[in-house]
Amino acid sequence: MALLQISEPGMSTRPHERRFSVGIDLGTTNSLVATVRGSTADTLVDYRGRDIMPSIVRYAGNNEVQVGWAAKSASVSDAANTFVSVKRFMGRAISDLGEDEKKLPYDFVGSGADVIAFQTRNGIKTPIEVSSEILKVLARLGTETLGDKLDGVVITVPAYFDDAQRQATKDAATLAGLNVLRLLNEPTAAAVAYGLDRQDEGVVAIYDLGGGTFDISILKLSKGVFEVLSTGGDTALGGDDVDHLIADWFIAHTGAVISSSSQWREILNLSCAAKESLSENETTEILFHGSRAILSRSQFESLVTPLVNRTLSACRKALRDADIEPSEIRNVVMVGGSTRIPVIRQKVGDFFKCEPLVSVDPDKVVAIGAAIQADILVGNKPDNEMLLLDVTPLSLGLETMGGLVEKIIPRNTTIPVARAQEFTTYKDGQTAMSIHVLQGERELVSDCRSLARFELRGIPPMVAGAAHIRVTFQVDADGLLSVSAREQSTGVEAQVVIKPSYGLEEDDITRMLRESYEHARDDLQARELQEKRVDADRLLDAITVALDEDGEDLLVDEERQEITRAMEQLALARNSANAQEIGKAIKFLSEASEFFAARRMNSAIKKALAGHSLSELEKGFD
């Protein structure tokens, strides 16, 4: 008998079909992707079982792009084309670069207020384009793991990211071809991951010290509702700065000379390793081109204490903004790999007078929270749906006569939000008004950040002060701003969606997407090449392990040499730019080792059957 699937008119025939979404932690040092499967959120792993991917991109020439672990291995040998911690450059201008950043081994392009860009073997690249390469790889991992295309993603950003930095992040996602459901503040994502929504009412602090940014957020929790009372932090303070402190100490202590950009990257890598070692050990040794130094944990704590104090100063300000005393904080959630440093945990606990929460891996907590929120926003709603109320990190306003700033939306206002205010003309007969949109906490235009300018024309000529111009600011759930101005008597109107000069213009995004279509064939070939290289690595790893375990017992010298020669051929072919050549070498090695695999299987079966009689085996099958 045939079965018919019946649905209501206009309704889906598969109403319970699950939609696929992921949460992406686009981190400064490392990035992760997570999803909800069943009722559990967890990070996704690559073919080697790794869920953490270095946020590193290398432009290797001939349009080849390496991302993650493959790129990290070249961070010293090809430092000028290998970009580490690019998140620190998002939404910033050349004039924003600090002294330590200028030491980095990159060929910066532009000057003054120009958007930061880098000269690479593959041409000029912006931080947005570099970040899009990281997002592409993370999204591909999500697609391959879930077995279907993604219906949407949630990407996390530091709570203190300004509008330009948020727009730059969204532009990177657009360039990667992603449907962004929401940009979610990292501290809010961490609170979701810890399940703090299931607790009673209370106030918690999220202390987030990552590789390149520091955020502090004060959240009020009430029956599943998260309200961000205040945020603070520093978009240029994190674990990278600790690495610079150690590097500077080592150079001063040993007199070591840094003679190239690659050596500077090398000493930073060594400093990072020393930092991680001191979380477990009392001392660590740093060796660099004949120079040697022993760094103790107490010395390290002296170096890092001023940095920690800077974070605690931001914590005090966030508490003042929220009108909260430290004693009112119920929990402190530690986020970011840098919070593994013991002295940081101790000082944060002392400041807030409670033991910090560290049970969830600080590297994974943000991605897990983003995945939970993505699962809700894509339509897979759990029974206890959560409402997340984020805030504007900085005040938004416009310029008034005399170079003053009139704040329309104060910082820490819950979003999404719309606010309006009326203005009037300054001169008799004035028929146009220039509107200059600003962001910041200072009173003078010169001390705030310019976001956009536009003009309202067609104002009826009348005496000064008679016109009524209503200016409306709207901030959406991603923290992105649009501004409109309307003359009330005539209805003439002008508006602008804030696309900061540090993000990509629509034409730029269109151009880059068009180029991706034009180079689709090349991109497919490049992908095929990378996939063959991955297959080669997998096969070489597997046979190396097999030889170590059973080679002496199951192979004679001539047989082992035959397999070794095939492995050497594949290792050589793996570095070629010809996917077919690599494929042939893979096939040759597979055939050359086929008899070895059969022997290993037979050996394993014999071991499993050893000591058992035929009657026992037959009984087992019964």
C-alpha positions in Angstrom: 0.0 0.0 0.0 1.4 3.4 -1.0 1.9 6.1 1.7 0.9 9.7 1.0 2.5 12.6 2.8 -0.2 15.2 3.6 0.3 18.8 4.7 -1.9 21.7 5.2 -2.4 24.1 2.2 0.5 26.5 2.0 2.5 24.6 4.6 5.8 22.8 4.1 5.6 19.1 3.4 8.6 18.8 5.9 7.6 21.1 8.7 10.0 19.5 11.1 13.0 19.6 8.9 16.0 21.1 10.7 17.8 24.1 9.2 21.5 24.2 9.2 23.4 27.0 11.0 26.8 27.6 12.6 28.3 30.1 15.0 31.7 31.5 14.1 34.2 32.9 16.5 36.4 35.0 14.2 39.2 35.5 16.7 42.4 37.5 16.6 44.7 34.6 17.2 42.5 31.5 16.6 39.1 31.0 15.0 36.5 28.3 15.5 33.1 27.2 14.1 30.4 25.4 16.2 26.9 24.1 15.6 24.0 22.6 17.6 23.3 18.9 16.9 20.5 17.5 18.9 20.4 19.5 22.1 24.2 20.0 22.3 26.4 22.7 21.0 30.0 21.8 20.2 32.9 22.9 18.0 33.5 21.2 14.7 36.9 19.5 14.0 38.9 19.2 10.8 40.1 15.9 9.4 42.9 15.8 12.0 40.6 16.3 14.9 41.5 19.9 15.5 38.7 22.4 16.3 41.0 25.4 16.7 42.3 27.0 13.5 45.0 29.7 13.6 43.6 33.0 12.2 46.5 33.2 9.7 46.4 33.6 6.0 49.3 33.3 3.6 49.3 34.6 0.0 51.8 32.2 -1.7 51.6 33.6 -5.2 49.9 32.4 -8.4 46.6 33.1 -6.6 47.3 30.4 -4.1 45.9 31.2 -0.6 46.8 29.1 2.5 44.7 29.4 5.6 45.2 28.2 9.2 47.8 25.6 10.1 49.3 25.5 6.6 49.8 29.3 6.7 51.2 29.2 10.3 54.2 27.1 9.3 55.2 30.0 6.9 54.8 32.8 9.4 58.6 33.1 9.9 59.9 32.0 6.4 57.5 34.1 4.5 56.5 36.7 7.1 55.7 39.5 4.6 53.0 37.5 2.9 51.6 35.7 6.0 49.1 37.6 8.0 48.7 37.0 11.7 46.2 38.7 14.0 44.7 40.6 11.1 41.5 41.3 13.2 43.5 44.0 14.9 43.5 45.9 11.6 39.8 45.7 10.8 38.1 49.0 10.3 41.3 51.0 10.9 43.3 53.5 9.0 47.1 53.7 8.4 47.3 56.6 10.8 45.8 54.3 13.5 48.9 52.1 13.5 50.9 51.9 16.8 54.6 51.7 17.1 54.6 47.9 17.8 52.3 47.4 14.8 54.7 49.3 12.5 57.4 46.8 13.4 55.4 44.0 12.0 56.8 42.4 8.8 54.1 43.7 6.4 54.4 46.0 3.5 51.6 48.5 4.4 50.1 50.4 1.5 48.7 53.9 1.8 49.2 56.8 4.3 47.2 59.0 6.7 43.5 58.3 6.7 43.8 55.6 4.0 42.3 52.2 4.9 45.0 49.7 5.9 46.1 47.5 3.0 49.0 45.1 2.4 51.1 44.5 -0.6 51.3 40.7 -1.1 52.4 38.3 -3.8 48.8 38.0 -4.8 48.4 41.8 -5.1 47.1 44.4 -2.7 44.8 42.9 0.0 42.8 44.6 2.8 42.1 43.1 6.2 38.5 42.5 5.0 39.7 40.3 2.2 42.2 38.5 4.5 39.4 37.8 7.0 37.0 36.6 4.3 39.5 33.8 3.5 39.3 32.6 7.2 35.5 32.7 7.1 35.4 30.7 3.8 37.4 27.9 5.4 35.3 27.9 8.6 32.0 27.9 6.6 33.3 25.1 4.4 34.1 23.0 7.5 30.5 23.6 8.7 29.0 22.6 5.3 31.1 19.5 5.0 30.4 18.4 8.5 26.7 19.0 8.4 26.4 17.6 4.9 24.3 20.5 3.5 24.5 24.2 2.7 24.3 26.6 5.6 21.0 28.6 6.1 22.8 31.2 8.1 25.7 32.0 10.5 26.2 34.1 13.6 29.6 35.8 13.7 31.0 37.2 17.0 32.7 40.5 17.4 34.3 42.2 20.4 31.6 44.3 22.2 33.8 47.3 22.0 34.1 47.1 18.2 32.9 50.4 16.7 30.7 50.8 13.7 33.6 50.7 11.2 34.9 47.5 12.6 31.5 45.9 12.7 30.9 46.9 9.1 34.3 45.6 8.0 33.4 42.2 9.7 30.1 42.1 7.9 31.8 43.0 4.6 34.2 40.1 5.1 31.3 37.7 5.6 29.5 39.1 2.4 32.7 38.6 0.5 32.8 35.0 1.8 29.3 34.4 0.5 27.7 33.9 4.0 24.2 34.7 5.1 24.9 36.6 8.4 22.0 36.2 10.8 23.6 38.5 13.3 26.8 39.9 14.6 26.9 38.9 18.2 29.0 40.5 20.9 31.6 38.0 22.2 30.8 38.5 25.9 27.1 37.9 25.3 27.9 34.7 23.4 30.0 33.5 26.3 27.1 34.0 28.7 24.9 31.9 26.5 27.5 29.1 26.4 27.6 29.0 30.2 23.9 28.6 30.3 23.6 31.7 32.6 20.1 32.3 31.1 18.9 29.3 33.1 20.0 30.9 36.4 18.0 33.2 38.6 18.2 36.9 38.3 21.6 38.4 38.8 24.5 40.5 37.4 27.5 38.9 35.8 30.8 40.2 34.3 32.3 38.8 31.1 36.1 39.3 31.1 37.4 38.6 27.6 41.1 38.8 26.9 41.9 37.3 23.6 44.9 37.6 21.3 44.3 41.2 20.2 41.3 42.6 22.0 40.1 43.1 25.5 36.4 43.4 26.4 34.5 43.7 29.6 30.7 43.5 29.7 28.3 43.7 32.6 25.2 41.7 31.9 21.9 41.6 33.8 20.2 38.3 33.6 16.4 37.9 34.2 14.4 34.8 33.2 16.3 34.1 30.0 16.7 37.7 29.0 20.3 39.1 28.6 20.6 42.8 28.9 24.0 44.4 28.5 24.2 47.1 31.1 27.6 48.4 30.0 30.6 47.5 27.9 34.2 48.6 27.9 37.6 47.5 26.8 40.4 48.1 24.3 40.4 46.9 20.7 44.3 46.9 20.7 45.1 45.1 23.9 45.5 41.3 24.2 47.8 38.3 24.2 49.8 39.7 21.3 50.9 42.6 23.6 52.1 40.1 26.1 54.2 38.5 23.4 55.7 41.9 22.5 56.5 42.5 26.2 58.4 39.2 26.4 60.2 39.9 23.1 61.3 43.4 24.3 62.4 41.9 27.6 64.5 39.2 25.9 66.1 41.8 23.5 67.0 44.1 26.4 68.2 41.2 28.6 70.4 39.5 26.0 71.3 42.3 23.6 70.0 40.2 20.7 69.8 42.0 17.4 66.7 41.6 15.2 68.0 42.1 11.6 64.9 41.2 9.6 61.1 41.1 9.7 61.2 37.3 9.7 63.4 37.3 12.8 60.9 39.6 14.5 58.1 37.2 13.7 60.3 34.3 15.0 61.0 36.1 18.3 57.3 36.8 18.7 56.5 33.1 18.2 59.1 32.1 20.8 57.7 34.7 23.2 54.2 33.2 22.7 55.5 29.7 23.5 57.2 31.0 26.6 54.0 32.7 27.8 52.1 29.4 27.4 54.8 27.5 29.1 54.7 29.7 32.2 51.0 28.9 32.7 52.2 25.4 33.7 55.9 25.9 34.8 57.8 28.2 37.1 60.5 29.0 34.5 61.0 28.7 30.8 64.0 29.0 28.4 64.1 31.2 25.3 66.7 30.4 22.7 67.1 32.7 19.7 70.1 32.6 17.2 72.7 31.9 19.9 71.1 34.2 22.5 69.6 32.5 25.6 67.6 33.7 28.6 65.6 32.1 31.4 62.3 33.8 32.2 60.7 33.0 35.6 57.0 33.2 36.3 57.6 36.0 38.9 59.5 38.0 36.3 56.8 37.4 33.8 54.1 38.5 36.2 56.0 41.7 36.8 56.1 42.3 33.0 52.4 41.6 32.5 51.0 43.3 35.6 50.7 46.8 34.0 48.7 45.2 31.1 46.4 43.5 33.6 45.9 46.8 35.5 44.8 48.4 32.2 42.1 45.7 31.9 41.0 46.3 35.5 40.8 50.0 34.9 38.4 49.3 32.0 36.4 47.0 34.4 36.1 49.9 36.9 34.7 52.2 34.2 32.2 49.5 33.0 31.0 49.1 36.6 30.6 52.9 37.0 28.7 53.0 33.7 26.3 50.2 34.8 26.0 51.8 38.3 27.1 48.5 39.8 29.4 47.8 42.8 32.0 44.9 42.4 30.2 43.1 45.3 27.0 42.9 43.2 28.7 40.8 40.6 27.4 37.2 40.9 29.8 35.5 38.4 32.8 36.4 36.4 33.2 34.4 33.1 36.7 34.2 31.7 36.9 34.2 27.9 39.9 34.1 25.6 43.1 32.1 25.6 45.0 34.8 27.5 42.9 34.2 30.6 44.8 31.0 31.1 47.6 33.1 32.6 47.5 32.4 36.4 48.2 36.0 37.5 45.3 37.3 35.4 42.8 34.8 36.9 44.1 35.7 40.4 43.9 39.5 39.9 40.5 39.3 38.3 39.2 37.2 41.1 40.5 39.6 43.7 39.0 42.6 41.9 35.5 41.1 41.6 35.8 39.3 45.0 34.6 35.9 43.5 36.2 32.9 41.9 36.1 33.2 38.1 34.3 30.7 36.0 36.7 28.7 33.9 35.0 25.3 33.4 34.3 25.8 29.7 37.4 26.0 27.5 38.0 29.8 27.2 39.0 29.3 23.5 35.7 27.6 22.6 33.1 29.3 24.8 32.4 32.1 22.3 31.9 29.9 19.3 29.6 27.6 21.3 27.4 30.5 22.4 27.3 31.8 18.8 26.1 28.4 17.6 23.3 28.3 20.2 22.1 31.8 19.1 22.4 30.8 15.4 20.3 27.8 16.0 17.5 30.0 17.5 17.7 32.7 14.7 17.6 30.2 11.9 14.4 28.8 13.2 15.3 25.7 15.3 13.9 27.3 18.4 14.3 25.5 21.7 11.6 25.5 24.3 13.1 28.3 26.3 14.0 30.8 23.6 16.4 33.4 24.7 16.2 37.1 24.1 19.6 38.9 23.7 19.7 42.6 24.2 23.1 44.1 23.2 24.0 47.8 23.4 25.8 50.4 21.4 29.5 50.5 22.4 29.9 54.2 21.7 27.6 57.3 21.5 26.3 58.3 18.1 25.4 61.8 17.2 25.9 64.6 14.7 27.9 67.9 14.3 26.2 71.2 15.3 27.5 74.7 14.7 30.8 75.5 16.3 32.2 72.0 15.8 30.2 70.5 18.7 28.7 67.0 18.9 25.0 66.5 19.7 24.6 62.9 21.0 21.4 61.2 19.6 22.0 57.7 20.9 24.1 57.5 24.1 26.6 54.7 24.6 25.2 51.5 26.2 21.8 52.0 24.7 20.0 48.7 24.1 19.7 47.8 20.4 17.9 47.6 18.1 17.0 51.2 18.7 15.6 54.3 16.9 16.0 57.8 18.2 15.0 61.1 16.6 15.6 64.8 17.4 14.6 68.0 15.7 17.0 70.6 14.4 16.6 73.9 12.6 18.4 76.2 10.2 21.2 78.6 11.3 20.9 81.3 8.6 18.0 83.2 7.0 17.0 81.7 3.6 19.0 78.5 4.2 17.8 75.8 1.7 20.2 73.0 2.5 21.8 71.4 5.5 25.0 69.3 5.7 24.7 66.5 8.2 27.9 65.0 9.7 27.4 61.7 11.6 29.9 61.1 14.4 30.8 58.4 16.9 32.5 58.9 20.3 32.2 60.3 23.8 33.9 63.7 23.4 32.2 67.0 23.0 34.2 68.3 20.0 33.9 67.0 16.5 37.7 66.9 16.2 37.9 64.4 19.1 35.3 62.0 17.7 35.3 59.6 14.7 33.6 60.7 11.5 31.2 58.0 10.1 29.4 59.7 7.2 28.3 63.0 5.7 25.2 63.7 3.6 23.1 66.7 2.6 19.4 67.5 2.9 18.3 69.9 0.1 15.0 71.5 -0.7 14.4 73.2 2.6 11.9 76.2 2.0 13.7 79.5 2.4 12.6 81.0 5.7 14.0 82.9 8.6 16.7 81.2 10.7 15.2 78.9 13.3 11.8 78.5 11.6 12.5 75.2 9.7 11.8 71.9 11.5 14.3 69.1 10.4 13.8 65.8 12.1 16.9 63.6 12.2 16.4 59.9 13.0 19.1 57.5 14.0 18.4 53.7 13.7 20.7 51.0 14.9 19.9 47.4 13.9 20.6 44.2 15.8 24.1 44.0 14.3 25.0 47.4 15.7 24.9 49.0 12.2 23.6 52.5 11.8 21.3 54.3 9.3 20.5 58.0 9.5 17.7 60.0 7.8 16.7 63.7 7.8 13.3 65.1 6.9 12.0 68.7 6.6 8.6 68.5 8.2 6.6 71.1 6.2 7.6 69.9 2.7 8.4 66.2 3.4 11.8 66.5 1.6 14.0 63.7 2.9 17.6 62.4 2.7 19.2 59.4 4.3 22.4 57.4 4.5 23.2 53.9 5.6 26.5 54.1 7.4 29.2 52.3 5.3 32.4 53.6 6.9 35.4 54.3 4.6 37.2 51.5 6.5 34.7 49.0 5.3 34.0 48.0 1.7 31.7 50.1 -0.5 29.0 48.2 -2.3 30.9 48.6 -5.6 34.0 47.0 -4.0 31.9 44.0 -2.8 30.3 43.7 -6.2 33.6 43.9 -7.9 35.1 41.2 -5.7 32.1 38.9 -6.1 32.3 39.4 -9.8 36.0 38.5 -9.8 35.2 35.4 -7.8 32.8 34.3 -10.6 35.3 35.2 -13.4 38.0 33.1 -11.6 35.6 30.3 -10.7 37.5 27.8 -12.9 40.8 28.8 -11.4 39.4 28.6 -8.0 38.0 25.1 -8.6 41.4 24.0 -9.9 43.1 25.5 -6.8 40.6 23.7 -4.6 41.2 20.4 -6.3 45.0 20.9 -5.8 44.5 21.6 -2.1 42.2 18.6 -1.7 44.8 16.3 -3.4 47.5 17.6 -1.1 45.3 16.9 1.9 44.7 13.3 0.6 48.4 12.9 0.2 49.1 14.1 3.7 46.5 11.7 5.1 47.9 8.7 3.3 51.5 9.5 4.2 50.6 9.9 7.9 48.6 6.7 7.9 51.4 4.6 6.3 54.0 6.2 8.5 52.1 5.1 11.6 51.5 1.6 10.2 55.3 1.2 9.4 56.2 2.3 12.9 53.7 -0.2 14.5 54.1 -3.3 12.2 56.8 -2.6 9.6 59.5 -4.7 11.3 57.2 -7.7 12.0 55.3 -7.9 8.7 57.7 -6.6 6.0 61.1 -7.8 4.7 63.7 -5.1 3.8 62.9 -5.1 0.1 59.2 -4.7 0.7 59.8 -1.8 3.1 62.1 -0.1 0.7 59.5 -0.4 -2.1 56.9 1.3 0.1 59.4 3.9 1.3 60.3 4.8 -2.4 56.6 5.2 -3.2 56.2 7.5 -0.1 59.2 9.6 -1.2 57.6 10.0 -4.7 54.3 11.1 -3.2 56.1 13.5 -0.8 57.8 15.1 -3.8 54.7 15.2 -6.0 52.7 16.7 -3.1 54.6 20.0 -3.5 53.9 20.2 -7.2 51.1 22.5 -8.6 49.6 19.6 -10.6 46.7 17.8 -9.0 46.8 15.0 -11.5 50.4 14.3 -10.7 49.6 14.1 -7.0 46.7 11.8 -7.8 48.9 9.4 -9.7 51.4 9.4 -6.8 48.6 8.7 -4.3 47.4 5.8 -6.5 50.9 4.4 -6.8 51.5 4.5 -3.1 48.1 2.9 -2.4 48.9 0.0 -4.7 52.4 -0.4 -3.4 51.2 -0.7 0.2 48.1 -2.7 -0.5 49.7 -6.1 0.4 51.0 -4.5 3.7 47.5 -3.4 4.6 46.2 -6.9 3.9 48.8 -8.4 6.1 48.0 -6.0 9.0 44.4 -6.9 8.7 45.2 -10.7 8.8 47.5 -10.1 11.7 44.8 -8.2 13.6 42.2 -11.0 13.0 44.7 -13.7 14.2 45.3 -11.8 17.4 41.6 -11.4 18.0 41.0 -15.1 17.5 44.0 -16.3 19.5 43.0 -18.5 22.5 39.5 -19.2 21.3 38.1 -22.6 20.1 35.8 -23.0 17.1 32.9 -24.0 19.4 33.4 -20.8 21.4 33.3 -18.7 18.2 30.2 -20.5 16.9 28.5 -20.0 20.3 29.4 -16.3 20.1 27.7 -16.0 16.7 24.6 -17.7 18.0 
